[in-house]
Amino acid sequence: MTKLLTTLLIAFGTTLLIAFGTTLFAQDQVAKDVLDRLSANTKSYKNMTVGFDFIFENKNQNINEKQKGILVLQEEMFRLEMEEQIIINDGDIQWIYLTDMNEVQIMEHDPQEQMMSPNKLFTIYEEGYKYSYVGAESEKGKRLQIIDLFPKESGAFMKVTLAVDAAKNQLHKITILDKNGGTYSYLVTSFKSNTAVGPFIFNPVDYPGVEVIDLR
């Protein structure tokens, strides 16, 4: 009787492990399918202009900051406008304009040092992360597919969560959790693609009296 019970328990446990493994595989496949569609859709645009709400929270440090921003992306170039700064990158040179100081810093663009560069936000899932399908949610009539990303190598971030608009195959929200308890959230509020965009360059003439600090 004892041997029979042991055998049954082992068989039951094995069945559970197989079922669990099969479920994980299915979830990973769903996540891969969602990310593949998202990637294909994103790469189909010549350019993107994205309005967003940015929220940074750290409960340990009693921080809760909110800003609005606009991000224009075209290939490796981008222009990020927020309340306190403007960052412009033409693929080779990057300008960081600080609004309150009327100062612009000029530096060489080094993609290896800019792990969370604005132009990587919409393709962050393409390399360096493992993915896991969390499930689907409904928000204001939108069906969102939620995917968690975990870095393959230790770094500043512990987890990235993507909320993908299932109908449009577009990012709806990105949430990044760092190791210090900070949470960075980017909620897309407007989206346009394949429009006429201005040159990706900082023109000092547009900022009278600006102090230029060349760090190249």
N, C-alpha and C positions, 0 to 999 in steps of 0.2 A: 504494500500500500504506500509506504514511504517512497519507494523508488518510482512508483507510478506518479505520485504527487510531484516529486522532484522533476520528473520528465515533463509533466504537464506545465509546470512553472517555467522551465527552461524554454519549452516550445512557445508558451504565451509571451515570454519576454522577448524571444527572437522575433515573433510576429510583430510585437510593438515596435521594436527597433527598425524592422523593415518598413513598417507603415510610417514611422516617424521620418526615416530617411527618404522615403518616397515623397512625403509631404514637403520636406525641405527642398528636394530637387524640383518639385512642381512650382513652389514659391519662387525659387531662384530663376526658373525658366520664365515665369510671369514677369519678374523684375527685369530680366534681360530683354524680353520682348518690348516692354514699356520704354526702356532706355534706348533700344535700337530705333524705335519709332521716333522718340524725342530727338535723337541725334540726327536722323535722316531729315526730319522736318527743320531743325535748326540750321543744318548745313545747306538747305535749299534756299535760304534767304541771302540776298546780296548784302543787305544790311538790316539792322534792327534798331529801333528806338523804343526804349523801355522806361516807363515811369514806375517808380516803386516807393514804398514806405520802408524805411530802415529803422530797426529797433535793436538797441544793444542793452542787454540786461545782465546784471551780476548781483544776485541777492546777497552774497557774502559781503560785497562792498557797497551795498545799498545804491546801486546805479541803475537808472532806467532812463535811457536817452532815445529820443525819436527824431527822425529827420525825413524829409522827402528828397528824392533825387531823380535825375534823368540820366540814363546810360545809353550812349549811341555806340554801336559796334559795327565794324566793317573789316572783315578779315582779321589781321593782327592789330588793327588800329582801334582806338576807342577814345571817347570823351565822356567823362563822368562829372556831372554838376551836382553839388550838394550845397547846403546852406553855408558851410564854413570853408569849403575848398572846391577847386576845379582841378581835375587831373586830365591831361591830354597826352596821348601817346600815338606817335605815327609809325610805330613798329621799330624805330631806331632810337628816337629821343623821347624823353618823357618830361613834361612840364607839370609842376605842382604849384598851383596858385593858392595862397592863403588869403582869404577875403579880409579878415580883420586886420592883417598886417600890410596889405597891399604889396605882397612880396611873392615872387615866383622863383622856384628852384628848378634848375635845368640839369638833367642827368642822363647818362646813357641808359637805354633800356636793357635790362638783364633779366630775361624770362626765367632763368634758373633761380634767381633770388626773390622773385615775386610769386610766391606760392599761391596767394589769393588775389592775383591781379584781377581787376574788374572784367577783363575780356575772357577770363577763365571761369567765371561764375556759371555761365550757361553751358559749359562743357566739362564741369568739374568731375563728372561721373565717368569720363572716358578712360582715365588711367589712374592707377595708384590706389584704387578702392575696391573692396569687396562689397557686394550689394545683397540686400535682403528685402523681399516684398513684405510690407506690413499689412496692407489691406486697402480697402476703398472707403472713402468718406464723402459725404454730401455737404456742400457749403454754398449757400445762396443759389441753389439750382445747378451748381456745377458738381460733376462727379470727379473726385480727385483720387488718384492712385498714389499711395504713400510708399516711398522706398527709402530705406536706411542705407547709408554708405559708411563703411568702416575702413580707415586707412590701413593699407597693407604693411606700412612701416610706421614706427613711432614718430610722431611729430607734434605740432602745436594743437591739432584738432583731434577730438575723440570720435566725433560722429557728425555726419551731415545727413539731414533729412530733406528729401525732395517731395513736393506735392505737385503732381503732374495733372493738368487738365486733360481728362481722358478723351473728350470730344475734339479738342484742338491739337493734341499732342504738343502742348506748350507748358513751360514751367509756370506754376502759379505761385509757389513759395519755396524759398530755400532757408533752412535753419541750420546753423553751424554751432556746435558745442565745443568749446575749448577746454583745456585741462585745468584752467583756473576758475571754472564755474561760470564763465561768460557765455552768453547765448547771443548770436548775431542772426537776425531774421530779415529777409528781404521779401516783401510781399509785392507782387506785380500788380499795379493799378491801371496801367495802360500799355498797349503794345501796337507798334506799327512796323511794317517791314517793307523793304524795297522802295524807299522814298529818297528824295534828293537830300543829301546831307552835306554840310559844309566841310571845308578842309580840316584835317586833324593837325592843327598847329596853333601855337599860342602867339598872338600878335600883340606886342607891348603897346602899340598905338591905341588899342581898345581899352587900355587900363592906364590912364594918365597918372604919372608920378610913380609908377610901379618900380620897386627895387628888384633888380635882376641879380640872382646869385647863381653863377655858372659853376656847377660841380663836376663838369666833364673833365 
